[in-house]
């Protein structure tokens, strides 16, 4: 099996995922998964597509990620892994990943700050007199 490439995005995070047959090693920015994500919940989010498709230990995954915070990065990696698994074997994995909701790109972004006010929606305090 040759290397498969996919892209995952969430908020400001962009993850490039490379997947190849292997022993189940996940490397993020040249660091192991356990070193990059200290929180167990974030490691769980990254491993969700592999758990749903029952492919833990079958693929080596290399991820390059830039931007965003830790939660956004974990969810971007989840989308990238899901898309890469679909490219590996579409009919085997696509239906289960789609049912779990891992192939949908979350479109929510931070709303920009508008001029003349302190935040995106927040206004300065109104003074009647």
N, C-alpha and C positions, 0 to 999 in steps of 0.2 A: 504493500500500500504506500502510495506516495503522500507527501505532505499536503494537507488541505488547509486553506486560509479562509478566515471569516472575520467580519467586523461587527463589534457590538458597541452601542452608544447608550448613555443614560445621563441626563442633565449635562454637565460639562465634561464628562469622562468619555474617552474613546479608547476602546480595547481592540488590539489586533491579535487574533487568536490563531495559532498554528497547531494543528493536531496531526499526530502520526501514530501508527500502531506501536505499542510499547508496554511498559509495566505499570502505568498509572501515575507517573511523576507529573506534578503540576509546578511549573516555574513561572513566576511573575517578575518581570524586570530583572532577570538573572538571580532571583532569590526564591527559595522554596515557599510554598503556600503558607506553611506554618510561621515563617519569619515575616512574610509580608502582611498577612492579616492575623493579628494577635487574638482578636475576638472569635470565639467559637461560632457565633451566629453568622459572621461574614464568611467564614470557611464553609459553613453549611449552605449558604446562598450560592457560592461558587460551585459546590459539588452537586447541587440539585438536579441539573440536567443528566448527569451521569447516574445518579441514584434512580431517577424516574425510568431511564432507558436500560437500567441494570448493566451498565458498561464500566463500572469501577474496575480499575486495574487493567483495562484493555488498551488505553490510549495514553501516550505521553503528550502533554499540553504545554506549549510555550506561549506566554502572553506578554505583549508589550502594551503598557497602559500609560496614558497621559491625561492630566486634568482631573478636576472634580475632587470630591471627598471620598472617604473610605466606603461609605454605603453606595454611592453612585458608581464607584469603580467596581465593587463586587457585583452589582446588578448589570453593569456593562459587560463584565467577563461572563456572567451567566448567559446573556443574550448571544455573545460571540461563540461560546461553546455550543449552545443549542443550534445556531446556524451552521457551525462546522460539522456537527453530527448529522445534520440534514444533508449536507453535501456528501458525506461519507456513504450513507445509505438512506435515501429518501423514503422509500416505502416502509422501512423497518422502524424508523425513529420519528418521522414527521408527525404522525397522528397522535402519538403519546405526548410529544413535546407541545403540540398545539393545544391539546386538551388541558395540559398543565398551565398553559398561558406563557410559556417561555419563549415563544417566537414573536410575540408582540412587542414592538418598541414602545416604551413608555414615553409619550410626547411631552410630558410636563417639564417646563423650563422655568427658570427664575424670570419674573417680569422685570423689565428695566425700570430704573428710577426716572421719574419725570421731572422736568425743570420746574422750579418754583415750589417744590414740596419736598419734605424730608425723606420720603420713600416712594415706592411704586404706587400705593393707594393712600398712604397716610398724608393728611393735610396738617398744616400748622394750626395751632389752636386759634379759634375764632374769638375775637374780642368785640363785643357790641359797642363799648364806649372806650 
